[in-house]
Amino acid sequence: MRIVRLNKLDGGKALAFVDIETDEGIVIKGFRLVNGQNGIFLASPNEKGKDGNYYETVFVPRHIKSQMEKLAIEEYNKIK
């Protein structure tokens, strides 16, 4: 798994947009690194529903998402 794009953002809670390529070659676009109350975390891509709430469009198992998060935070810290 690798980061194929990391665009740093200025201001706000969102720190960067991240695109990740899996070992199988699938690129998932639209992850966000967010500075939350308990530290930096990786938020899955989402879209706004008709009811005005946001819903995740990509569901990743917890153990894989933690690997993605670690990878994204390491990459973000390189360009910080």
N, C-alpha and C positions, 0 to 999 in steps of 0.2 A: 504494500500500500504506500502511496506517495501523494504529496501535495502537488497539484499541477498549477494552481493559481492561489495567491494570497494577496488580496488588495486591502491594504491598511486604510482605516477610516479615521478622520479627525473629529473628536468631540462625540458626546453621547455615550451610551452604554455599549453599543456595538463597536468592537475594536477592529474587526476585519471580516471580509467575505472570503470564504475558502471553498475551493473545488478539490475533490479528492478522487484519485484513481485507485480502484481496487487491484488486487493481484491478478484478477481475471481480465483487466483492461476496461472495466466499466467506470466511466467518469460520472460522479454525482456532483452536481453544481448547486450552489446556494446555501452551504453551511455558513454559519456566522459564529465568530468568537465574540462572546459577550462578557462584560465585566459585571458579574452579579454580586449579590450580598455575601456569598460564600466563596468568592474568587472567580477566576476566569473559567468559563465552560463553553463547550461546543453545542450550539443549537442547530437542530435539524432544519432543512428547508421546510417552509410552511406556506399556506395560502389562506386568504380570508374567505370564510364561508358566507353564505347568504344571511346568516344571523349576526354577522359582524365579528364573530370570534375567529381566531386563527387556529388552523389545524395542521399538524405535521403531515408532509407528503411523502417522507421517507422514514421508514421504521428500521432502526439498526439495533441488533442485539446489544445488550449492555456491555459485554466484554469486548466486542468489536468497537463500539462507540468510545470506550475508554482509551483504546489504542489510537483511534482517530484523533481524539481530543489531545492526547499527549503529543502526537506528531504535529498537530496544528499549533499548539502552544509553543513547542520547541522552534518551529519555523517562524512564528510571530516574534519570539524573543531574539531571533537572529537579525531581524530588520528593525526592531524597536528603536 
